[in-house]
Amino acid sequence: MLAIPSRIELRHTSVETQRLCLAPIDTRDAADLWHGVDASRAQLEPWLPWVPFNVDQDASYRYAEASALDWDAGRACRFTIRDRATRRFYGVVGLEALTHMHQSCELGYWLRTDVHGHGYMTEASRAACTWAYQKLHAHRIRVAAATDNHASLAVIRRLGFRFEGIAREAERVNNRWLDHAVFALLSTD
């Protein structure tokens, strides 16, 4: 079984890397979430089906509220990614679809466009995966990205995930079907 730490307790201790701080999403993050998505909409929309529904700060508030509820119910653990020194918001990394019986989850993430190219997503995702293995006691983490989303695929490869196959027409985004390259990383890898 997975072991889910308290979101409230973790909010005060967070997960830190050399440059970043990851903390559970809650409603205090709504404005940052909204501004991050809105500023990066053109780059996020081709890959993420939820972006067109994030139409205002209220939508981001509802997402933050749902994220807190999902954490508390043991369904997902989503973190804000912030600069460790300034606390500037960079994006989100999440452990989705927590499957307790199989000790598995799925990695998901997005980053503000204006901070691309600095290795932040690789650093944040690596920290989230390490946390999943050490704190949740996860055995398997799955991640998928559209076969033509080269930036996301590069992050996955840098993290050492192993390619498992192609899920054909796995997701419908902007009225088009996307094939997904599927990868996994085991705690024993």
For each residue, the residues with C-beta under 8 A, 3 or more apart:
1: 100 101 103 137
2: 74 98 99 100 103 105 136 137 138
3: 135 136 137
4: 71 74 77 98 136
5: 9 10 135
6: 9 10
7: 10 11 24 26 68 71 72 77
8: 11 12
9: 5 6 12 13
10: 5 6 7 13 14 15 23 24
11: 7 8 14 23 24 26
12: 8 9
13: 9 10
14: 10 11 21 22 23
15: 10 21 22 23 79 127 128 131
16: 20 21 22 84 127
17: 20 21 22 84 123 124 126 127
18: 84 123
19: 83 84 120 123
20: 16 17 81 82 83 84 90 120 123 124 127
21: 14 15 16 17 81 82 83 84 87
22: 14 15 16 17 79 80 81 82 93 124 127 128 131
23: 10 11 14 15 79 80 82
24: 7 10 11 67 68 71 77 78 79 80
25: 29 33 63 64 67 68 71 78 79 80 92
26: 7 11 29 64 67 68
27: 30 61 64 65 68
28: 64
29: 25 26 32 33 64 80 89
30: 27 33 34 57 60 61 63 64
31: 34 35 57 60
32: 29 35 36 80 89
33: 25 29 30 36 37 60 63 64 80 89 92
34: 30 31 37 38 54 56 57 59 60
35: 31 32 38 39 89
36: 32 33 39 40 89 90 91 112
37: 33 34 40 41 44 51 54 60 110
38: 34 35 41 54
39: 35 36 112 113 114
40: 36 37 43 44 110 111 112 113 114
41: 37 38 44 45 51
42: 45 113
43: 40 46 113
44: 37 40 41 47 48 51 110 113
45: 41 42 48 51 52 173 174
46: 43 149 173 174
47: 44 145 146 149 152 173 178
48: 44 45 51 110 173
49: 52 171 172 173 174
50: 53 54
51: 37 41 44 45 48 54
52: 45 49 55 174
53: 50 59
54: 34 37 38 50 51 59 60 63
55: 52 59
56: 34 59 60
57: 30 31 34 60 61
58: 61 62
59: 34 53 54 55 56 62 63
60: 30 31 33 34 37 54 56 57 63 64
61: 27 30 57 58 64 65
62: 58 59 65 66
63: 25 30 33 54 59 60 66 67
64: 25 26 27 28 29 30 33 60 61 67 68
65: 27 61 62 68 69
66: 62 63 69 70
67: 24 25 26 63 64 70 71 76 78 94
68: 7 24 25 26 27 64 65 71 72
69: 65 66 72 73
70: 66 67 73 75 76 78
71: 4 7 24 25 67 68 74 75 76 77 78
72: 7 68 69
73: 69 70
74: 2 4 71 98 100
75: 70 71 97 98
76: 67 70 71 94 95 96 97 98 105
77: 4 7 24 71 94 95 98 105 132 136
78: 24 25 67 70 71 92 93 94 95 96
79: 15 22 23 24 25 92 93 94 124 128
80: 22 23 24 25 29 32 33 89 91 92
81: 20 21 22 89 90 91 92 93 111 120 121 124
82: 20 21 22 23 86 87 88 89 90
83: 19 20 21 86 87 88 90
84: 16 17 18 19 20 21 87
85:
86: 82 83
87: 21 82 83 84
88: 82 83
89: 29 32 33 35 36 80 81 82 112
90: 20 36 81 82 83 111 112 115 120 124
91: 36 80 81 109 110 111 112 115 120 121 124
92: 25 33 78 79 80 81 108 109 110
93: 22 78 79 81 107 108 109 121 124 125 127 128
94: 67 76 77 78 79 107 108 109 128
95: 76 77 78 98 105 106 107 108 128 132 136 138 141
96: 76 78 105 106 107 108
97: 75 76 104 105 106
98: 2 4 74 75 76 77 95 104 105 136
99: 2 102 103 104 105
100: 1 2 74 103
101: 1
102: 99 139 140
103: 1 2 99 100 136 137 138 139 140
104: 97 98 99 138 139 140 141 142
105: 2 76 77 95 96 97 98 99 132 136 138 140 141 142
106: 95 96 97 141 142 143 144
107: 93 94 95 96 125 128 129 141 142 143
108: 92 93 94 95 96 143
109: 91 92 93 94 121 124 125 152 155
110: 37 40 44 48 91 92
111: 40 81 90 91 115 116 120 121
112: 36 39 40 89 90 91 115 116
113: 39 40 42 43 44 116
114: 39 40
115: 90 91 111 112 118 120
116: 111 112 113 151
117:
118: 115
119: 122 123
120: 19 20 81 90 91 111 115 123 124
121: 81 91 93 109 111 124 125 155
122: 119 125 126 155 158 159
123: 17 18 19 20 119 120 126 127
124: 17 20 22 79 81 90 91 93 109 120 121 127 128
125: 93 107 109 121 122 128 129 155 159
126: 17 122 123 129 130 159
127: 15 16 17 20 22 93 123 124 130 131
128: 15 22 79 93 94 95 107 124 125 131 132
129: 107 125 126 132 133 141 159 185
130: 126 127 133 134
131: 15 22 127 128 134 135 136
132: 77 95 105 128 129 135 136 138 141
133: 129 130 136 137 138 187
134: 130 131 137
135: 3 5 131 132
136: 2 3 4 77 95 98 103 105 131 132 133
137: 1 2 3 103 133 134
138: 2 95 103 104 105 132 133 141 187
139: 102 103 104 186 187 188
140: 102 103 104 105 184 185 186 187
141: 95 104 105 106 107 129 132 138 161 184 185 186
142: 104 105 106 107 182 183 184
143: 106 107 108 156 161 182 183 184 185
144: 106 167 170 180 181 182 183
145: 47 149 152 153 156 180 181
146: 47 149 152 171 173 178 179 180 181
147: 153 166 178 179 180 181
148: 178
149: 46 47 145 146 152 153
150: 153 154
151: 116 154 155
152: 47 109 145 146 149 155 156
153: 145 147 149 150 156 157 181
154: 150 151 157 158
155: 109 121 122 125 151 152 158 159
156: 143 145 152 153 159 161 181 183
157: 153 154 160 161
158: 122 154 155
159: 122 125 126 129 155 156 185
160: 157 185 189
161: 141 143 156 157 183 184 185
162: 183 184 185 189
163: 181 182 183
164: 182 183 184
165: 181 182
166: 147 179 180 181 182
167: 144 170 179 180 182
168: 179
169: 172 177 178 179
170: 144 167 177 178 179 180
171: 49 146 177 178 180
172: 49 169 175 176 177 178
173: 45 46 47 48 49 146 176 178
174: 45 46 49 52
175: 172
176: 172 173
177: 169 170 171 172
178: 47 146 147 148 169 170 171 172 173
179: 146 147 166 167 168 169 170
180: 144 145 146 147 166 167 170 171
181: 144 145 146 147 153 156 163 165 166
182: 142 143 144 163 164 165 166 167
183: 142 143 144 156 161 162 163 164
184: 140 141 142 143 161 162 164
185: 129 140 141 143 159 160 161 162 189
186: 139 140 141 189
187: 133 138 139 140
188: 139
189: 160 162 185 186
